[in-house]
Amino acid sequence: MDLNTKVCVITGVGAGIGAAIADVFSQYGAHVIGLEKDRVSLNRTAERIAARGGSLYAICTDVSSEASVRSAFQEITSRYQTIDVLVNNVGLEFYKDFVSVSVEDWEHQLGVNLRSVFLCCSHVVPLMMKAGHGAIINTASVQAFATTGQTAPYAAAKAGVLGLTRDMARDLGPHHIRVNAVCPGCISTPMMERSLSRNGDASSARQKMQSAIPLRRLGNPAEIANAVAFLASDLASYISGVALVVDGGLLAQLPVT
Ligand SMILES: NC(=O)c1ccc[n+]([C@@H]2O[C@H](COP(=O)([O-])OP(=O)(O)OC[C@H]3O[C@@H](n4cnc5c(N)ncnc54)[C@H](O)[C@@H]3O)[C@@H](O)[C@H]2O)c1
């Protein structure tokens, strides 16, 4: 796989899957630009990549904020002529019964999980159209297809990410811009740790989750990052508009025997 010299913007690089995508992309030779709202973890990722001989240009950004995203892309376009790849990785999950979901919860979840994708794409697509090529990868979730419950705004936003992905793939294909989604299953990240601890006993929650997955384990962030790198690379040159599920077989099963 080769991402050599490609300019790649990745969101949420401070932890979990985004940090792994930044690592993998830099190992494949990409110029990585990392957008992340948490400055400490952003710097940590940049330092780790620099220590391995790669480089990550770090911009502290809240991708759910129109002003923050605009400012980030002004900085990017002052340094780079074009953007070859955009990975919209940021996401935020919470668990609440539907009747407890407030309008503020809804707006916040949709803002971080869906509006952020639109905001970043709206800055990147004109540059890709001008260049006549590009690849966009949006991170959805298995929750776009089937839900655990108590995740109404998250599941709705992730299903929205798939709709947005398909529509963009259709409209931008004639400009040689590919738009795809990756749908992770249960992956070991800080988000997953928060989810497993929410009812107190994280260890038994983990065991229960593992036993429900055909491969009998959680995924590693690098296993999602490798799928994203494939979709970003020329190896995926005829793939556009797909939702690539990376879930150890989770969605392949029916809950009855
Ligand atoms: N971990 C899983 O099991 C899983 C499963 C399905 C889908 N996903 C999706 O994968 C993506 C990454 O998830 P993760 O588990 O690595 O999450 P995580 O919470 O472990 O890490 C997310 C990173 O994004 C950053 N971030 C959050 N909000 C931001 C914002 N508004 N602006 C900029 N940065 C922001 C956080 O600071 C953090 O560094 C998300 O879209 C998530 O919905 C994860």
The ligand as an ORCA input file, in Angstrom:
! r2SCAN-3c Opt
* xyz 0 1
  N     -14.532      2.364     19.265
  C     -15.536      1.718     18.690
  O     -15.866      0.581     19.071
  C     -16.283      2.345     17.527
  C     -17.297      1.600     16.932
  C     -17.981      2.130     15.859
  C     -17.657      3.386     15.373
  N     -16.676      4.093     15.977
  C     -16.390      5.420     15.426
  O     -15.001      5.523     15.174
  C     -14.593      6.884     15.339
  C     -13.439      6.966     16.317
  O     -13.893      6.419     17.547
  P     -12.902      6.137     18.784
  O     -13.444      4.959     19.461
  O     -11.487      6.179     18.333
  O     -13.239      7.450     19.683
  P     -12.392      8.043     20.913
  O     -13.394      8.772     21.762
  O     -11.597      6.985     21.553
  O     -11.418      9.103     20.209
  C     -12.015     10.196     19.511
  C     -11.013     11.314     19.315
  O     -11.719     12.380     18.658
  C     -11.529     13.595     19.378
  N     -12.710     14.458     19.241
  C     -13.937     14.256     19.795
  N     -14.758     15.253     19.471
  C     -14.040     16.109     18.678
  C     -14.345     17.325     18.030
  N     -15.557     17.887     18.145
  N     -13.384     17.935     17.290
  C     -12.150     17.376     17.173
  N     -11.790     16.229     17.796
  C     -12.733     15.595     18.538
  C     -11.326     13.137     20.827
  O     -10.671     14.145     21.602
  C     -10.493     11.881     20.642
  O      -9.108     12.170     20.511
  C     -15.856      7.637     15.775
  O     -16.498      8.198     14.664
  C     -16.716      6.556     16.360
  O     -18.093      6.895     16.342
  C     -15.981      3.610     17.039
*
